[in-house]
Amino acid sequence: MKPNILVLYYTQSGQLRDILDNLLADILPHTNIDFAPITPSHAFPFPWDAYTFFDAMPETVQRIPIDIEPLPEAIYHQQYDLVILGYQPWFLSPSLPITGFLKSDFAKVLTGKKVLTVIGSRNMWLNAQEEVKSDLLRLGANLVGNIVLTDSNPNLISTLTVIRWAFTGKKEASGVLPAAGVQDKDIQGCVRFGRPIYKHIQDGDFSGLQTDLLHAGAVDLKPGLILLEQRGITNFRKFATYIREKGGPGDPNRRGRVLLFKRLLIIGIFVLSPITNLSAFLQVQIKKRRLLKDIQYYKGVTYQQGKL
């Protein structure tokens, strides 16, 4: 009998579905796979307009759930050997549709299940995964693996291309800038993860899955990224509270604070980024032993509260 896999995911651009399709391409003939997209009741625009994008930050960071459409009723009556949860981080946190799902009654489909997370990200995903780990633990799910695909271009280049993509819809290369998002060769290359996943499903033992995925290159993490994300999420949390003091999403009373956040973030990325990177480099040298230990933690599937 073929094993059953459920794939839950949210994507605006379609990139994450491409990742999942490539991930499962080799094992598709040998499994029964149900795809169930997570759909917000009120869709977010893509391409984004700038104000709507930045106005989504406070609720994203504070994990305030939005309403999502019901998932297919049939998936609640099927026995699944593995559930794959595919998501993107927004503002260093799980996207609002993913938070909406994980904090809804629909997430009961994960209870008692083995779960593999698949992340498509520009570069920072640590806090988002910590939040998802916490949610899965609360739901009684067992996280057995994690695969992370990021934009392999340098930080400033990937920032420029993701801005172009998010606000114009233009993903392909233009001028001196390469294509945005996870590179096509990396998306196609994630087919290599299918066989280890299938082997562990057949064996009925997922205890070594993440080790096998890491050997195949499932997570690439540099020490400096940990420090930059720790700094970034701390500032985002402070600004999320500051903005929400003036009201909820779309409230005109908070517009000034949203625009202030936008300006400071742009300054931080394009003006202060070299200084921040230098500071992170120096801290890496000082805290190298601790950071190497942290890398092993973030590459794994265990959860420690308050890590970020």
HELIX and SHEET records of a PDB file:
HELIX    1   1 GLN A   15  LEU A   24  1                                  10    
HELIX    2   2 LEU A   28  HIS A   30  5                                   3    
HELIX    3   3 ALA A   50  ASP A   55  1                                   6    
HELIX    4   4 MET A   57  VAL A   61  1                                   5    
HELIX    5   5 GLU A   73  HIS A   77  5                                   5    
HELIX    6   6 LEU A   96  LEU A  102  1                                   7    
HELIX    7   7 ASP A  105  LEU A  110  5                                   6    
HELIX    8   8 LEU A  126  LEU A  139  1                                  14    
HELIX    9   9 ASN A  155  THR A  168  1                                  14    
HELIX   10  10 ASP A  184  GLY A  189  1                                   6    
HELIX   11  11 CYS A  190  PHE A  193  5                                   4    
HELIX   12  12 GLY A  194  ASP A  203  1                                  10    
HELIX   13  13 LEU A  209  HIS A  215  1                                   7    
HELIX   14  14 PRO A  223  ARG A  244  1                                  22    
HELIX   15  15 PRO A  252  ARG A  254  5                                   3    
HELIX   16  16 ARG A  255  PHE A  270  1                                  16    
HELIX   17  17 SER A  273  ILE A  286  1                                  14    
HELIX   18  18 LYS A  288  LYS A  299  1                                  12    
SHEET    1   A 5 ASN A  32  PRO A  37  0                                        
SHEET    2   A 5 ASN A   4  TYR A   9  1                                        
SHEET    3   A 5 LEU A  82  TYR A  87  1                                        
SHEET    4   A 5 LYS A 114  SER A 121  1                                        
SHEET    5   A 5 ASN A 142  THR A 150  1                                        
SHEET    1   B 2 PRO A  89  TRP A  90  0                                        
SHEET    2   B 2 SER A  93  PRO A  94 -1                                        
END                                                                             
